Amino acid sequence: MANLDAFKEEQVVEKTVDTEKKVKIGIIGTGWIAGAHIESYQKLPDVEVVALADIIPGKAEAFAKQYGIEGARIYSSDEELIANEKDLDGVSICTYNCQHAPCAIHALEAGINVMLEKPFTVTLDEAVEVMKAEKKSGKILTIGFQPRMGPNMQMIKKIVESGELGKIYYIQAGGGRRSGIPTPFGTTFIEKDTAGIGALGDIGCYSLDMLLNAIGYPKPLTCTGYTSAFFGTDPKYYANHPEYAAKFGVDDFAAAFVRLEGDIILDFRISWAMNMDTCGDALILGTKGGLRIPSTECWNGEFDKPLTIYKKVAGREVSYQIPLIESKSNLFVAKLRSFVDAIKEGGKAPVPSSEIVINQAIIDAINKSANIGKEVEINIPEV
C-alpha cells in the first residue's frame, strides 16, 4: 500500500543551483502580478532583481520599498530601463495587456530574454509582431502559464498522449466565475485602453491552454464567437464603485464554437460574472474514453478534485478516478525557475510562443466573430 501511495505525491528531483553568477532580472510594470514575480524571484538564490520600471510616478519606488529590493534602479518606462541596463539577462513583463506587445518587442530587440505574463497579447497581429522580434533576436520568449508546472495539470496531457482516450474529437472548456470581475486594484483590468480584452484574456487563455496543450495544440480553422458585458456595465454590480460601470469596455462572458485541425471541435465558454456557479467541468472526449476535469473559477493553478475517466470495458460502462497528486511545488516559483534555467543553460522557452500564438488566435477570432455576428476563418501568419 505504501508503494501505491507514493504515486499520489509529486516526485520532485532536487536540482543543484549554481549561485556564483547571479542572473540579472528587470521587472517592467509593478502592479499586482509583479508582486508574485518578485516574491518568486526572491526564492531563487541565483537571481538578482536589479531594475524596476513603471509609468506611474512613485509606483516602482513604493514597490521596491514594499518588497525590500535594495539597490534596484528605478525607471519611468520600459524604454528607459532597457536603454540604461546594459547587462540584463532577462525581464518579467507585468504591464497592462495592451502594453505586452510593445514592451516585449523593445526587450527582444535589445537582446534581452523575456518572461511575458499572460495573455500573450490583445490581438493576433500583435502576437505575430512579437514573434518576429523573437525570431530576429534569437532570445527566449516564454509566456506566463504557471498551471503547466503542476503535476495534476501535466497528468491531463499524459493521459491523452498515452492513447487511453483514443482519437480526440471534442473538447469542452468549463469553469468560470459567478461573481469575479477583477476590480480590487482599480479599473485597469476592465478598461479597453489598458486591458483590451476581459475574461477572454484573463482566465480564458488558461482554460484554452489546459485543453489545447493536452491535445498537442492543433491549429484552429474557423470560429463562431459570442461576447457580452451585461454585468460589467451594470452600476448595481459594484457595491462600492458604481462609477466603474461606465469604464467597463471589455467582455465579462464569452462563448465559442471552434473547428480545429484533425476534425476536433472546441466548445468554449468563460465568465467573470454570470447567474450560475460554473460553466461546467472541462471535458476531453475520445473514441476509446472520455476525461472529466473538475471545474475551477480560474484554471490558473491546480484543481482540488480528481480527474475521472469514462470507458467501456468488456462491454460494460465503467468510470474511475485518477488520484490527485499532492504537489509540493509553488507553481509560480516553478514558472520563473524554468525561465531562469533556460537563460543559464541556453535552453528553449518553457512555454513557447509557437504554441501560445494559437491560443491568441482563438481569442482574437472569438472577438472578431462576436463583433460581426458570424463565423470567421482563422489564419495564423508564418513567422
KALINBEL-V76093 format. One record per residue. N is the residue number from 0. RES is the residue in one letter. PHI is phi in whole degrees, -180 to 180 (NA if undefined). OMEGA is omega as a letter, one per 20 degrees, with the letter a starting at -180 (999 if undefined). NEAR is the number of other C-alpha atoms within 12 Angstrom. Layout:
n: {N/N}
res: {RES/RES}
phi: {PHI/PHI}
omega: {OMEGA/OMEGA}
near: {NEAR/NEAR}
This chain:
n: {0/1/2/3/4/5/6/7/8/9/10/11/12/13/14/15/16/17/18/19/20/21/22/23/24/25/26/27/28/29/30/31/32/33/34/35/36/37/38/39/40/41/42/43/44/45/46/47/48/49/50/51/52/53/54/55/56/57/58/59/60/61/62/63/64/65/66/67/68/69/70/71/72/73/74/75/76/77/78/79/80/81/82/83/84/85/86/87/88/89/90/91/92/93/94/95/96/97/98/99/100/101/102/103/104/105/106/107/108/109/110/111/112/113/114/115/116/117/118/119/120/121/122/123/124/125/126/127/128/129/130/131/132/133/134/135/136/137/138/139/140/141/142/143/144/145/146/147/148/149/150/151/152/153/154/155/156/157/158/159/160/161/162/163/164/165/166/167/168/169/170/171/172/173/174/175/176/177/178/179/180/181/182/183/184/185/186/187/188/189/190/191/192/193/194/195/196/197/198/199/200/201/202/203/204/205/206/207/208/209/210/211/212/213/214/215/216/217/218/219/220/221/222/223/224/225/226/227/228/229/230/231/232/233/234/235/236/237/238/239/240/241/242/243/244/245/246/247/248/249/250/251/252/253/254/255/256/257/258/259/260/261/262/263/264/265/266/267/268/269/270/271/272/273/274/275/276/277/278/279/280/281/282/283/284/285/286/287/288/289/290/291/292/293/294/295/296/297/298/299/300/301/302/303/304/305/306/307/308/309/310/311/312/313/314/315/316/317/318/319/320/321/322/323/324/325/326/327/328/329/330/331/332/333/334/335/336/337/338/339/340/341/342/343/344/345/346/347/348/349/350/351/352/353/354/355/356/357/358/359/360/361/362/363/364/365/366/367/368/369/370/371/372/373/374/375/376/377/378/379/380/381/382}
res: {M/A/N/L/D/A/F/K/E/E/Q/V/V/E/K/T/V/D/T/E/K/K/V/K/I/G/I/I/G/T/G/W/I/A/G/A/H/I/E/S/Y/Q/K/L/P/D/V/E/V/V/A/L/A/D/I/I/P/G/K/A/E/A/F/A/K/Q/Y/G/I/E/G/A/R/I/Y/S/S/D/E/E/L/I/A/N/E/K/D/L/D/G/V/S/I/C/T/Y/N/C/Q/H/A/P/C/A/I/H/A/L/E/A/G/I/N/V/M/L/E/K/P/F/T/V/T/L/D/E/A/V/E/V/M/K/A/E/K/K/S/G/K/I/L/T/I/G/F/Q/P/R/M/G/P/N/M/Q/M/I/K/K/I/V/E/S/G/E/L/G/K/I/Y/Y/I/Q/A/G/G/G/R/R/S/G/I/P/T/P/F/G/T/T/F/I/E/K/D/T/A/G/I/G/A/L/G/D/I/G/C/Y/S/L/D/M/L/L/N/A/I/G/Y/P/K/P/L/T/C/T/G/Y/T/S/A/F/F/G/T/D/P/K/Y/Y/A/N/H/P/E/Y/A/A/K/F/G/V/D/D/F/A/A/A/F/V/R/L/E/G/D/I/I/L/D/F/R/I/S/W/A/M/N/M/D/T/C/G/D/A/L/I/L/G/T/K/G/G/L/R/I/P/S/T/E/C/W/N/G/E/F/D/K/P/L/T/I/Y/K/K/V/A/G/R/E/V/S/Y/Q/I/P/L/I/E/S/K/S/N/L/F/V/A/K/L/R/S/F/V/D/A/I/K/E/G/G/K/A/P/V/P/S/S/E/I/V/I/N/Q/A/I/I/D/A/I/N/K/S/A/N/I/G/K/E/V/E/I/N/I/P/E/V}
phi: {NA/-62/-64/-67/-62/-62/-74/-83/-110/-64/-89/-96/-98/-69/-112/-72/-109/-81/-101/-65/-108/-81/-84/-92/-122/-114/-116/-107/95/-118/-84/-57/-68/-63/-61/-66/-67/-67/-62/-74/-60/-69/-90/-102/-69/-104/-122/-129/-85/-109/-152/-134/-138/-156/-78/-89/-55/85/-70/-67/-62/-65/-63/-61/-68/-60/-103/62/-91/-74/83/-68/-82/-110/-133/-97/-162/-67/-61/-67/-60/-65/-68/-101/-96/-86/-122/-69/-91/-166/-133/-98/-101/-124/-86/-57/-51/-68/-103/-59/-63/-62/-67/-64/-64/-59/-67/-65/-63/-88/79/-111/-69/-128/-102/-105/-63/-75/-68/-48/-148/-91/-121/-66/-58/-63/-60/-64/-65/-64/-66/-64/-66/-61/-62/-66/-79/73/-95/-81/-126/-122/-105/-79/-109/-64/-57/-61/-80/-82/-64/-75/-63/-65/-64/-58/-65/-63/-63/-63/-68/-69/87/-60/-96/77/-74/-80/-126/-153/-130/-125/-81/-138/75/100/-98/-78/-150/-157/-70/-81/-125/-70/-114/111/-116/-65/-77/-117/-88/-60/-70/-108/-89/78/-136/-105/-57/-52/-85/-71/-120/-64/-64/-65/-60/-63/-64/-58/-78/-69/-62/-64/-103/91/49/-66/-71/-81/-112/-140/-149/-112/-120/-143/-135/-147/-147/-66/-85/-62/-96/-101/-56/-69/-67/-98/-61/-108/-137/-60/-68/-62/-58/-70/-91/-69/-134/-128/-91/-112/-151/-148/-145/-163/-125/-122/-91/-115/-57/85/58/-116/-110/-108/-105/-115/-156/-151/-150/-93/-157/-169/-89/-164/-78/-163/-79/114/-75/-84/-130/-128/-106/-130/-72/-108/-174/-125/-122/-106/-111/-61/-61/-135/-74/-129/60/-101/-165/-81/-111/-113/-130/-72/-71/-128/-108/-117/-147/-112/-126/53/83/-110/-80/-132/-144/-150/-99/-96/-57/-62/-89/-74/-85/-104/-101/-86/-63/-68/-62/-62/-61/-75/-60/-65/-66/-63/-62/-63/-64/-70/-100/65/-87/-90/-62/-60/-125/-75/-64/-62/-90/-72/-64/-70/-55/-67/-63/-69/-59/-61/-68/-61/-62/-64/-64/-62/-70/-101/75/-157/-65/-127/-84/-114/-126/-102/-62/-72/-117}
omega: {r/r/r/a/a/a/a/a/r/r/a/r/a/a/r/a/r/a/a/r/a/r/a/a/r/r/a/a/a/r/a/a/r/r/r/r/a/r/r/r/a/r/a/a/a/a/r/r/a/a/r/r/r/a/r/a/r/a/r/r/r/r/r/r/a/a/r/a/a/r/r/r/a/r/a/r/r/r/a/r/a/a/a/a/a/a/r/r/a/r/r/r/a/a/r/r/a/r/a/a/a/a/r/r/r/a/a/r/r/r/a/r/a/r/a/r/r/i/a/r/r/a/r/r/r/a/r/r/r/a/r/r/r/a/a/a/a/a/a/r/r/a/a/r/a/r/r/a/a/a/r/r/r/r/r/r/a/r/r/a/r/a/a/a/a/r/r/r/a/r/a/r/r/r/a/a/r/r/a/r/a/r/a/a/a/a/a/r/a/r/a/a/a/a/a/r/a/a/r/a/a/a/r/a/r/a/r/a/r/a/a/r/a/a/r/r/r/a/r/a/r/a/r/a/r/r/r/a/a/a/a/a/a/a/a/r/a/a/a/a/a/r/r/a/a/a/a/a/a/r/r/r/r/r/a/r/a/r/a/r/a/r/r/r/r/r/a/r/r/a/r/a/r/r/r/a/r/r/r/r/r/a/r/a/r/a/r/a/r/r/r/a/a/a/r/r/a/a/a/r/r/r/a/r/a/r/r/r/r/a/r/r/a/r/a/r/a/r/r/a/r/a/r/r/r/a/r/a/r/a/a/r/r/r/a/r/a/r/a/r/r/r/a/a/a/a/a/r/r/r/a/r/a/r/a/r/r/r/a/r/r/r/r/a/r/r/a/r/r/a/a/r/r/a/r/r/r/r/a/a/r/r/999}
near: {7/8/8/10/14/15/20/21/20/23/17/18/8/8/9/10/18/16/16/11/13/24/34/31/41/47/52/50/42/39/33/24/28/36/27/28/42/39/26/31/37/24/19/31/21/25/35/34/40/36/41/51/43/35/24/21/16/18/24/35/28/22/34/32/18/16/24/18/26/18/15/27/28/36/31/26/31/39/24/24/35/37/21/21/30/19/23/31/37/44/53/49/48/39/39/40/39/32/35/37/38/30/42/50/37/31/43/38/28/31/28/38/46/51/49/51/44/42/50/57/47/42/34/31/25/30/42/32/31/40/38/27/31/34/23/19/22/23/35/43/49/43/45/45/45/39/38/37/33/34/31/38/41/29/33/42/30/20/31/34/19/16/20/24/31/22/22/34/27/32/41/37/44/38/39/42/32/25/24/30/41/29/27/17/14/21/29/30/40/39/29/21/20/24/33/33/43/45/46/51/44/46/42/47/48/43/48/50/45/45/44/43/34/32/38/27/30/32/33/36/26/31/35/35/36/34/35/31/30/24/30/38/26/22/19/16/27/26/13/13/21/19/19/29/27/22/26/37/29/39/42/42/43/45/35/39/32/40/29/31/22/18/19/30/32/41/36/42/43/50/48/43/35/29/16/17/21/27/33/25/32/37/40/42/34/30/20/24/30/35/38/33/40/35/30/30/37/37/37/31/32/37/31/19/20/25/32/28/30/27/24/18/13/7/7/9/14/16/17/18/19/24/23/28/30/24/25/20/27/28/27/33/30/31/35/42/35/34/44/41/31/27/33/26/16/17/20/23/34/32/34/32/41/34/35/43/46/40/48/42/45/50/53/44/42/47/38/27/28/25/19/16/17/19/23/28/23/30/22/29/18/14/17}
